[in-house]
Structure formats: structure tokens, C-alpha cells
């Protein structure tokens, strides 16, 4: 089964548990709305790519890890779009969850997705308690404080924050989680894979900064120009378009160079190079060539 089908089936199973009889109908609807249809599913695809490179001897565990990463990501988008943060009316070419269902249900949807991520791990990796323990810790570290996406969101409330620290927490944390959980789900040592995820996460955030200043809302599926409006760090604003593109290229090269030795290293390099081309819309992707 290809990676896309594995991811969508694992996510559908996770959402189905949240929709079980007894769930409040609007909350169940909002949870599915937040997860489907997805974007490029870059983070769970990265997780499965690393698992395959490490042997992928327990597909149920790696599918659960990939789904958990995406559920946490979807939760972060729901919360990020709320009026108290970005106040974004659109996400993935449709109204954001709070615009479609109201703020109270949006808060609860994000919370429920975070819980669903850990429930998905518990079901999928139950056959290997040691791997399950590692996976729970790795995902929790990526979601919380001091260096997870909750911390990344919180940095926006501070008066001063460095660009790298902000990007590593806001975006890099889940990319690092994708690589280390992919390895852990396959029974490999997780720590050597963290740098790969951190490089890719920072690269993705630089690409997101470029999209924010250089693209139209129709291209990216969400409002643009928000970093300037909200006074947030933005690599393109700080470094200029040319400087941000140069930084993005350097980070992609570094990511490929730091892949640990593993049975599937060559295939993983090719997959990462293909995935990073999805970071930017066509109007900017040519600049990466």
C-alpha cells in the first residue's frame, strides 16, 4: 500500500473513533472537517519515509505515528486560526473551523485532535510497549513546552524572539517529531534522526514566510501578509526574498547531508528532494531549481 493510502486510512480510523456513537454531532463534524481534505500531508509522509528507510518492521506502529503527527498538526492549525491568534477566516481553501463552527467548538476540536493523536499511538503501537513509550514521549515533546508547537505559539506573545528559536518551535518541532517517530516506530534509535527533521522544519517555515509575502491567497489556501500585520518574525522580511531563498536552499542541502546511515538512505534522499519541491507553489518553486 502506498504512503498516501496508509496515511488517509489511519487518519480516517482515528476520526471514526472520535465520531463514535455518543459524540456531540457538531463536534464530530468539526473534527472530520479539520482533518479532511488534507494538504500535502508532508509531515506524516516524512514519518513513513523514515520508517521505511529504517526497515518498517511494524507498519501498524509507523502508521499510528504518522497519523498522530498529522492530528497534532491539524489541531495546531485549528488553534492557530482562532481570533485570539491569527484570526484567519480561511484554511485549505475553505472556511477555518472557527468560521464554520464557532470559536467554542474550534477550541474543543483542537483539544480533541490532540487527545486523538495519543489515543491513536496507544492503539497502533500496543504490541510493542517499549516503542509505544518512546513514541508518546517524542510526540509530547513536539506538542508542548519548552520547545514544542505550544511554545512556538506562545513566543508570539513575547516582546522579543529570535527568528531561529521561533521557527524551530513553531514549525521545526513537528518535523523533528516526524523523523524521530518514524525511526522509533521501526525500532531504530530516534535521536540521530532529529537533525534531519529540524533542518526540514526550518526550511518549511522559511518557505511559509516566502509564501506569506510573495503569494496570493488563492495559491496557498489561507490569508497572506499576516506576519507583517501581526508583527511576527518572517525570514523573507528579515533577509529579503533572495536571502530567504538562499537560506531555504542551504537548509534543504543540509537536510539531505545529515540523513543517518540506514538501509534505505538513497531512496529517502530522493523522497526528501521531491517533498521539498512541494514547500513552495509553482510561482516560487522554480527559484529552488
C-alpha positions, 0 to 999 in steps of 0.5 A: 500500500502506498504512503498516501493510502496508509496515511488517509486510512489511519487518519480516517480510523482515528476520526471514526473513533472520535465520531463514535456513537455518543459524540456531540454531532457538531463536534464530530463534524468539526473534527472530520472537517479539520482533518479532511481534505488534507494538504500535502500531508508532508509531515506524516509522509516524512514519518513513513519515509523514515520508517521505511528507510529504517526497515518498517518492521511494524507498519501498524506502529509507523502508521499510528505515528504518522497519523498522530503527527498529522492530528497534532498538526491539524489541531495546531492549525485549528488553534492557530486560526482562532481570533485570539491568534491569527484570526484567519477566516480561511484554511485549505481553501475553505472556511477555518473551523472557527468560521464554520463552527464557532470559536467554542467548538474550534477550541474543543476540536483542537483539544480533541485532535490532540487527545486523538493523536495519543489515543491513536499511538496507544492503539497502533503501537500496543504490541510493542510497549517499549516503542509505544513509550518512546513514541508518546514521549517524542510526540509530547515533546513536539506538542508542548513546552519548552520547545514544542508547537505550544511554545512556538505559539506562545513566543508570539506573545513575547516582546522579543524572539529570535527568528531561529528559536521561533521557527524551530518551535513553531514549525521545526518541532513537528518535523523533528517529531516526524523523523524521530517517530518514524525511526522509533516506530521501526525500532531504530534509535530516534535521536540521530534522526532529529537533525534531519527533521529540524533542518526540514522544519526550518526550511518549511517555515522559511518557505511559509514566510516566502509564501506569506509575502510573495503569494496570493491567497488563492495559491496557498489556501489561507490569508497572506501578509499576516506576519507583517500585520501581526508583527511576527518574525518572517525570514523573507522580511528579515533577509529579503526574498533572495536571502530567504531563498538562499537560506531555504536552499542551504537548509534543504542541502543540509537536510539531505547531508545529515540523513543517518546511515540506514538501509534505505538512505538513497531512496529517502534522499530522493523522497526528501528532494521531491517533498521539498519541491512541494514547500513552495507553489509553482510561482516560487518553486522554480527559484529552488531549481 
